[in-house]
Every structure is written in structure tokens, then in C-alpha cells.
Amino acid sequence: MKLLFLTPQLPFPPHKGTTLRNFNLIRQLAADHEIHLLTFVDDESEVRWAEPLRECCASIRVYRPPQRSLRRRAVDSLTSRWPDMALRLWTPAMRQLLQETLASETFDVVQVEGIEMARYWLDVSRSPALRQRARLSVFDEHNAEYLLQQRAFETDVRQPTKWPGALYSFIQWRKLVRYERRCLRAFDAIVAVSDKDRDALLRLSPGLNITVVPNGIDTALNTARVHPPTTSSLVFTGTMDFRPNVDAVTWFCAEILPLIRTQVPDTSFTIVGVNPKKAVTRLANDPQVTVTGWVPEVRSYVQAAAVYVVPLRMGGGTRFKVLEAAALGVPIVSTSVGGEGIDLTPGEEILLADEPVAFAAAVVSLLRDPARGAAMARRARQRVETCYDWRVIVPRLAPLYQACSSG
């Protein structure tokens, strides 16, 4: 079949959530289908370096993402009917590129990756002639976005210093409820990344055709470590200007890490990820906290840790970081939100705790009993191999495409 993918950024290198998902979907589907790609790049030279992606695609057409200042975003938040995510990548040039592509070719499937790109299909679908150039339209909804902003509001509104962020999230939450519902109804089929996300989307629009295709991991690339470290070291990884990640590590360092150190004084904490905000870099004033910024390879930092921590209090979807830590054979302590959407058994394959005292106790239990952590990590690795390898996950798209094929 002939598939057209719309992605918010070039899916290579696959180094964070969206690019990991998009690259692996495309790579697996390319074995059986003809893939065409429309996407954004900061510089067209990025495509030349993306040989593994080019090998998967019959064509790649790109445009530079639009630039919006913080001031512009603030004004739009108060005056525009569109939520921020509908404006973030909207540009008439990409709309024209999509229109030209559909006018010149017919596709079996147009698959839109993420809500930032959904507005383009909303625009195109107003034209019956262009809409008919795709036999099936699929919306791969990476998060229940309205739920992410609702949780961010409910977290930040508790602290007066975070009320500006709470106000932003409240406005976005209310706009996203309307916009996300409209997007969901504009497509023939919807893909969600977890059962909980599917349920959240069904609350917006009951009766939708939703297929769950979880996030996955390449278990051949991410091999389990052989020897756990002997140090009391903790690690967190993620894009460190992403608001849920910033909240996670600042909350952890303020409320949880001191409790851990009352029992294990030499505990260190490493925060790995690009673009750390000032609130994150300030955490390195503690001599036992390291903020790396960008690193060429994240896996070695994860494998060097005694425990991988996921102290997330806001967000949605499923966490690649949890899958990666499980595949690498590192025991995980997470909040319920952090472990959401991933079928790891609490107490057996992952430890879950939502309050600082309970979270600290879970971490200390693994630091003091490395054998328990190693056994838990082995079970988590087995679960990931069985349920979350991309070779197992991507075939879940087949029924959608087969329905298109059978007409």
C-alpha cells in the first residue's frame, strides 16, 4: 500500500519520544508498504544525514518550522480560539505542500502523527476533492493532550509561585477539549498509545474507532546490562525543557532525595537530557546532583545507575524512558503517572509510589537490596521483550490498513 506520513519533525535520529515512535513505525511498515513523508526540518541538510530514514521512504518533502516568540504565544493564549499546539507548527507553506502532494498523488493511507500536525488534515478535509485522495485517514494521537494540560494545571495551582503556568494550562486545557474532539472526529481511524489514553479520548467523543498501538523499544539495540553498579546512584532522563520533566526533577530533589539521604547518605542523582532550564541547572548546586545537558549516548548513563527514577506528576501517553530502563535491565521506581500505560506489574517488575515518603522508601529498598532490584529488572526486561518490541507492536496497525484495502 501507499502511505503518506505527516510528522512534526524529521524522524531521525530517533533520540526522543516522537522521533523514536515515528522512525520505528516507518521502519517496520516500509518492509511491506511504500512510505512517503512530509515533515519539518531546521535545515535541509538533516535529510542527507538521515540515511536509515531515506532507505525507508520513497520520498521525503520538508519545510522549516515556523518561529513564534514567547510574547506571540502569550498573546495567542489569550486571544486565539486555537490552542497553542494547533499554532505551534502551523504555516501556509506546509499546507500548500500537503495540498500539492495530494493533488498530484493518491494514497491508500494518510497518517498524521501528533496533534501539532492534525490541523493540516482539518484544513485539507474541507475540500472533498483533496480528502478523496486518501482512502483512509489515520490520526496517531501521541497523548491525550487535554488530559496532560489538566494535570499540569492541577499540579501547579497548588503553589502560588507556579500560578502563571497554572493559568496557561487551564486556558490550554479548555481549548484542547474542544479542539481535540474536533480533530478526533475528522479522521477515519484513531490510534492511541495506551488503554488509558483511549479511555480519555473516548470521554471526549464516545464511539470513536480507536486502535491501541503502544510505544515500543528495540530490544536488540537496548540490551540488558550484565553487572549492576555498586554505587547508590539514581538517574532520570528526558528533554529537560519539557515542563513535566522539569517539574519531576525539581520535585524529586526538593521532596524525595533528602528523605533518601537520611537512610543512604551517599546517594547521587544524575539528570540526563538536552536543554536543561535554569530551574534544572540550579539543582547541580548540590554536589551530589549532576545535570549533564546533551550527551551523545544516554544508555550508558542509565546502565550506570542503581535505580531509574520516574517522579512524574503530570503528562500523558506512555514513557519511552520507562521502556528503555526496563530493556536495559535497570530497576525502576515511578509515580503512577510515570508508569501509566505500560503493563509492568507493580511490586514485581516496577515499584510505584506517589507520595514523597513512599517514593523514597521504594528507592531505599532497592538500594539496600540489589538482588531484589536485579530480579525485578530481569522480569521487566522479559515483559518488554514479549509485549513492547516494535516487531510485536507495529503489526497492530494491520487491521486498520486491511480495512482500507478491502474497501
For each residue, the residues with C-beta under 8 A, 3 or more apart:
1: 32 33 34 108 109 401 404 405
2: 33 34 36 105 106 107 108 109
3: 29 33 34 35 36 107 108 109 110 111
4: 36 37 38 101 102 105 107 109 110 111 134
5: 22 25 26 35 36 37 38 39 111 113
6: 38 39 98 110 111 112 113 117 120 121
7: 10 11 18 22 37 38 39 40 113 114 117
8: 18 39 40 89 113 114 116 117
9: 18 19 39 40 41 65
10: 7 19 39 40 41 46 47 50 53 62
11: 7 14 18 19 22 23 26 37 39 53
12: 19 23 46 49 50 52 53
13: 19 50
14: 11 19 20 22 23 24
15: 19 20 298
16: 19 20 239 320
17: 20 21 142 215 317 320
18: 7 8 9 11 21 22 113 114 142
19: 9 10 11 12 13 14 15 16 22 23
20: 14 15 16 17 23 24 215 320
21: 17 18 24 25 113 140 142 193 215 216 320
22: 5 7 11 14 18 19 25 26 113
23: 11 12 14 19 20 26 27 52 53
24: 14 20 21 27 28 216 218 390 394
25: 5 21 22 28 29 113 140 394 397
26: 5 11 22 23 29 30 35 37 53 56 57
27: 23 24 30 52 56 390
28: 24 25 31 390 391 394
29: 3 25 26 32 33 35 394 397
30: 26 27 33 35 55 56 57
31: 28
32: 1 29
33: 1 2 3 29 30 401
34: 1 2 3 58
35: 3 5 26 29 30 56 57 58
36: 2 3 4 5 57 58 59 60 61 101 105 107
37: 4 5 7 11 26 53 57 59 60 61
38: 4 5 6 7 61 62 94 97 98 101
39: 5 6 7 8 9 10 11 60 61 62
40: 7 8 9 10 62 63 64 65 89 94
41: 9 10 44 46 47 62 63 64 65
42: 46 64 65
43: 46
44: 41 47 48 62
45: 48 49
46: 10 12 41 42 43 49 50 62
47: 10 41 44 50 53 54 60 62
48: 44 45
49: 12 45 46
50: 10 12 13 46 47 53 54
51: 54 55
52: 12 23 27 55 56
53: 10 11 12 23 26 37 47 50 56 57 60
54: 47 50 51 57 60
55: 30 51 52
56: 26 27 30 35 52 53
57: 26 30 35 36 37 53 54 60
58: 34 35 36
59: 36 37
60: 36 37 39 47 53 54 57
61: 36 37 38 39 97 101
62: 10 38 39 40 41 44 46 47
63: 40 41 91 93 94 97
64: 40 41 42
65: 9 40 41 42 89 91
66: 89 90 91
67:
68: 72 73 76 87 88
69: 72 73
70: 73 74
71: 74 75
72: 68 69 75 76
73: 68 69 70 76 77 84 87
74: 70 71 77 78
75: 71 72 78 79
76: 68 72 73 79 80 82 84 87
77: 73 74 80 84 168 171 172
78: 74 75 171
79: 75 76
80: 76 77 87
81: 175
82: 76 86 87 90 119 175 179
83: 86 87 145 172 175 176 179
84: 73 76 77 87 88 172
85: 88 115 116 145 172 176 179
86: 82 83 90 115 116 118 119 179
87: 68 73 76 80 82 83 84 90
88: 68 84 85 116
89: 8 40 65 66 94 116 117
90: 66 82 86 87 94 95 119 120
91: 63 65 66 94 95
92: 95 96
93: 63 96 97
94: 38 40 63 89 90 91 97 98 120
95: 90 91 92 98 99 120 123 124
96: 92 93 99 100
97: 38 61 63 93 94 100 101
98: 6 38 94 95 101 102 120 124
99: 95 96 102 103 124 130
100: 96 97 103 104
101: 4 36 38 61 97 98 104 105
102: 4 98 99 105 107 110 124 130 133 134
103: 99 100 130 133
104: 100 101
105: 2 4 36 101 102 133
106: 2 133 134 135
107: 2 3 4 36 102 110 133 134 135
108: 1 2 3 134 135 136 401 404 405
109: 1 2 3 4 134 135 136 137 138 400 401 404
110: 3 4 6 102 107 121 134 136 137 138
111: 3 4 5 6 137 138 139 140
112: 6 117 118 120 121 137 138 139 140 187
113: 5 6 7 8 18 21 22 25 117 140 142
114: 7 8 18 117 118 140 141 142
115: 85 86 118 141 142 143 145 180 183
116: 8 85 86 88 89 119
117: 6 7 8 89 112 113 114 120 121
118: 86 112 114 115 121 122 139 183 186
119: 82 86 90 116 122 123 183
120: 6 90 94 95 98 112 117 123 124
121: 6 110 112 117 118 124 125 137 139 183 186 187
122: 118 119 125 126 182 183 186
123: 95 119 120 126
124: 95 98 99 102 120 121 127 130 131
125: 121 122 130 131 137 186
126: 122 123
127: 124 130 131
128: 131 132
129: 132 133
130: 99 102 103 124 125 127 133
131: 124 125 127 128 134 137
132: 128 129
133: 102 103 105 106 107 129 130
134: 4 102 106 107 108 109 110 131 137
135: 106 107 108 109 404 407
136: 108 109 110 188 189 400 401 403 404
137: 109 110 111 112 121 125 131 134 186 187 188 189
138: 109 110 111 112 187 188 189 190 191 400
139: 111 112 118 121 183 184 186 187 189 190 191
140: 21 25 111 112 113 114 191 213
141: 114 115 144 145 183 184 190 191 192 193 197 201
142: 17 18 21 113 114 115 193 317
143: 115 147 148 193 197 315 316 317
144: 141 147 148 180 192 197 200 201 316 317
145: 83 85 115 141 148 149 176 180 316
146: 149 150 173 176 177 180 200 204
147: 143 144 150 151 197 200 316
148: 143 144 145 151 152 244 314 315 316
149: 145 146 152 153 169 170 172 173 176
150: 146 147 153 154 169 173
151: 147 148 154 155 313 314 315 316 337
152: 148 149 155 156 165 166 169 173 243 244 247 314
153: 149 150 156 157 166 169 170 173
154: 150 151 157 158
155: 151 152 158 162 247 313 314
156: 152 153 159 162 163 165 166 169 247
157: 153 154 162 163 166 170
158: 154 155 162
159: 156 162 163
160: 163
161:
162: 155 156 157 158 159 165 166
163: 156 157 159 160 166 167
164: 167 168
165: 152 156 162 168 169 243
166: 152 153 156 157 162 163 169 170
167: 163 164 170 171
168: 77 164 165 171 172
169: 149 150 152 153 156 165 166 172 173
170: 149 153 157 166 167 173 174
171: 77 78 167 168 174 175
172: 77 83 84 85 149 168 169 175 176
173: 146 149 150 152 153 169 170 176 177
174: 170 171 177 178
175: 81 82 83 171 172 178 179
176: 83 85 145 146 149 172 173 179 180
177: 146 173 174 180 181 204
178: 174 175 181 182
179: 82 83 85 86 175 176 182 183
180: 115 144 145 146 176 177 183 184 201 204
181: 177 178 184 185 204 205
182: 122 178 179 185 186
183: 115 118 119 121 122 139 141 179 180 186 187
184: 139 141 180 181 187 190 201 204 205 208
185: 181 182 205 208
186: 118 121 122 125 137 139 182 183
187: 112 121 137 138 139 183 184 190
188: 136 137 138 209
189: 136 137 138 139 209 210 211 400 403
190: 138 139 141 184 187 201 208 209 210 211
191: 138 139 140 141 210 211 212 213 397 400
192: 141 144 195 197 198 201 210 211 212 213
193: 21 141 142 143 197 212 213 214 215 317 318 341
194: 197 198 212 214 317 318 340 341 342
195: 192 198 199 212 341
196: 199 200 340 341
197: 141 143 144 147 192 193 194 200 201 212 316 317 318 341
198: 192 194 195 201 202 210 212
199: 195 196 202 203
200: 144 146 147 196 197 203 204 316
201: 141 144 180 184 190 192 197 198 204 205 208 210
202: 198 199 205 206 207 208 210
203: 199 200 206
204: 146 177 180 181 184 200 201
205: 181 184 185 201 202 208
206: 202 203
207: 202
208: 184 185 190 201 202 205
209: 188 189 190
210: 189 190 191 192 198 201 202
211: 189 190 191 192 396 397 399 400
212: 191 192 193 194 195 197 198 396
213: 140 191 192 193 393 394 396 397
214: 193 194 318 341 342 387 388 393
215: 17 20 21 193 317 318 319 320 323 388 393
216: 21 24 323 388 389 390 392 393 394
217: 222 320 323 324 326 327 384 388 389 390
218: 24 221 222 389 390
219: 222 223 327 381 384 385 388 389
220: 223
221: 218
222: 217 218 219 299 324 327 328
223: 219 220 327 328
224: 327 328 329 377 378 381
225: 228 303 328 329 330
226:
227:
228: 225 306 370 373 374 377
229: 233 304 305 306
230: 370
231: 266 268 306
232: 264 266 267 268 306 367
233: 229 267 268 269 270 304 305 306 307
234: 257 260 267 268 269 270 305 306 307 308 309 363
235: 269 270 271 272 301 302 304 305 307 308 309 330
236: 245 248 249 252 269 270 271 272 308 309 310 311 321
237: 271 272 273 298 301 302 321 324
238: 242 245 248 272 273 321
239: 16 242 245 273 274 275
240: 245 246 249 271 273 274 275 276 277 280 291 293
241: 246 274 275 276 277
242: 238 239 245 246
243: 152 165 246 247 314
244: 148 152 247 248 312 313 314 315
245: 236 238 239 240 242 248 249 273 312
246: 240 241 242 243 249 250 277 279 280
247: 152 155 156 243 244 250 251 312 313 314
248: 236 238 244 245 251 252 310 311 312 313 338
249: 236 240 245 246 252 253 271 280 283 311
250: 246 247 253 254 279 280 283
251: 247 248 254 255 256 311 313
252: 236 248 249 255 256 257 269 309 311
253: 249 250 256 257 269 283 286 289
254: 250 251 257 258
255: 251 252 258 259 356
256: 251 252 253 259 260 311 356 359 360 363
257: 234 252 253 254 260 261 267 269 289 360
258: 254 255 261 262
259: 255 256 262 263 356 357 360
260: 234 256 257 263 264 267 360 363 364 367
261: 257 258 264 265 267
262: 258 259 265
263: 259 260 360 364
264: 232 260 261 267 364 367 368
265: 261 262
266: 231 232 288
267: 232 233 234 257 260 261 264 288 363 367
268: 231 232 233 234 288 289 290
269: 233 234 235 236 252 253 257 288 289 290 309
270: 233 234 235 236 289 290 292 301 305
271: 235 236 237 240 249 276 280 283 289 290 291 292
272: 235 236 237 238 292 295 298 301 302
273: 237 238 239 240 245 276 292 293 294 298
274: 239 240 241 293 294
275: 239 240 241 293 294
276: 240 241 271 273 280 281 291 293
277: 240 241 246 280 281
278: 281 282
279: 246 250 282 283
280: 240 246 249 250 271 276 277 283 291
281: 276 277 278 284 291
282: 278 279 285
283: 249 250 253 271 279 280 286 289 291
284: 281 289 290 291
285: 282 289
286: 253 283 289
287:
288: 266 267 268 269
289: 253 257 268 269 270 271 283 284 285 286
290: 268 269 270 271 284
291: 240 271 276 280 281 283 284
292: 270 271 272 273 295 301
293: 240 273 274 275 276
294: 273 274 275
295: 272 292 298 301
296:
297: 300
298: 15 237 272 273 295 301 302 324
299: 222 302 303 324 328
300: 297 303 304
301: 235 237 270 272 292 295 298 304 305
302: 235 237 272 298 299 305 308 324 325 328 330
303: 225 299 300 328 329 330
304: 229 233 235 300 301
305: 229 233 234 235 270 301 302 308 330
306: 228 229 231 232 233 234 331 366 367 370 373
307: 233 234 235 330 331 332 333 363 366 367 373
308: 234 235 236 302 305 321 325 330 331 332 333
309: 234 235 236 252 269 332 333 334 359 363
310: 236 248 319 321 322 332 333 334 335 338 339
311: 236 248 249 251 252 256 334 335 338 359
312: 244 245 247 248 315 319 334 335 337 338
313: 151 155 244 247 248 251 335 337
314: 148 151 152 155 243 244 247 337
315: 143 148 151 244 312 319 337 338
316: 143 144 145 147 148 151 197 200 340
317: 17 142 143 144 193 194 197 215 341
318: 193 194 197 214 215 322 323 340 341 342
319: 215 310 312 315 322 323 338 339 340 341 342
320: 16 17 20 21 215 217 323 324
321: 236 237 238 308 310 324 325
322: 310 318 319 325 326 332 334 338 339 342 344 350
323: 215 216 217 318 319 320 326 327 342 384 388
324: 217 222 237 298 299 302 320 321 327 328
325: 302 308 321 322 328 330 332
326: 217 322 323 329 330 332 344 349 350 377 380 381 383 384
327: 217 219 222 223 224 323 324 381 384 385
328: 222 223 224 225 299 302 303 324 325
329: 224 225 303 326 374 377 378 381
330: 225 235 302 303 305 307 308 325 326 377
331: 306 307 308 351 366 373 374 376 377 380
332: 307 308 309 310 322 325 326 339 344 350 351 377 380
333: 307 308 309 310 350 351 352 353 359 362 363 366
334: 309 310 311 312 322 338 339 350 351 352 353
335: 310 311 312 313 338 339 352 353 354 359
336: 339 340 352 354
337: 151 312 313 314 315 340 354
338: 248 310 311 312 315 319 322 334 335
339: 310 319 322 332 334 335 336 342 344 346 350 352
340: 194 196 316 318 319 336 337
341: 193 194 195 196 197 214 317 318 319
342: 194 214 318 319 322 323 339 388
343: 383 387
344: 322 326 332 339 349 350 380 383
345: 348 349 350 379 383
346: 339 349 350 351 352
347: 351
348: 345 376 379
349: 326 344 345 346 376 379 380 383
350: 322 326 332 333 334 339 344 345 346 376 380
351: 331 332 333 334 346 347 362 365 366 376
352: 333 334 335 336 339 346 362
353: 333 334 335 358 359 361 362
354: 335 336 337 358 359
355: 358 359
356: 255 256 259 359 360
357: 259 360 361
358: 353 354 355 361 362
359: 256 309 311 333 335 353 354 355 356 362 363
360: 256 257 259 260 263 356 357 363 364
361: 353 357 358 364 365
362: 333 351 352 353 358 359 365 366
363: 234 256 260 267 307 309 333 359 360 366 367
364: 260 263 264 360 361 367 368
365: 351 361 362 368 369 372
366: 306 307 331 333 351 362 363 369 370 372 373 376
367: 232 260 264 267 306 307 363 364 370
368: 264 364 365
369: 365 366 372 373
370: 228 230 306 366 367 373 374
371: 374 375
372: 365 366 369 375 376
373: 228 306 307 331 366 369 370 376 377
374: 228 329 331 370 371 377 378
375: 371 372 378 379
376: 331 348 349 350 351 366 372 373 379 380
377: 224 228 326 329 330 331 332 373 374 380 381
378: 224 329 374 375 381 382
379: 345 348 349 375 376 382 383
380: 326 331 332 344 349 350 376 377 383 384
381: 219 224 326 327 329 377 378 384 385
382: 378 379 385 386
383: 326 343 344 345 349 379 380 386 387 388
384: 217 219 323 326 327 380 381 387 388 389
385: 219 327 381 382 388 389
386: 382 383 389 392
387: 214 343 383 384 392
388: 214 215 216 217 219 323 342 383 384 385 392 393
389: 216 217 218 219 384 385 386 392 393
390: 24 27 28 216 217 218 393 394
391: 28 394 395
392: 216 386 387 388 389 395
393: 213 214 215 216 388 389 390 396
394: 24 25 28 29 213 216 390 391 397
395: 391 392 398
396: 211 212 213 393 399
397: 25 29 191 211 213 394 400 401
398: 395 401 402
399: 211 396 402 403
400: 109 136 138 189 191 211 397 403 404
401: 1 33 108 109 136 397 398 404 405
402: 398 399 405 406
403: 136 189 399 400 406
404: 1 108 109 135 136 400 401 407
405: 1 108 401 402
406: 402 403
407: 135 404
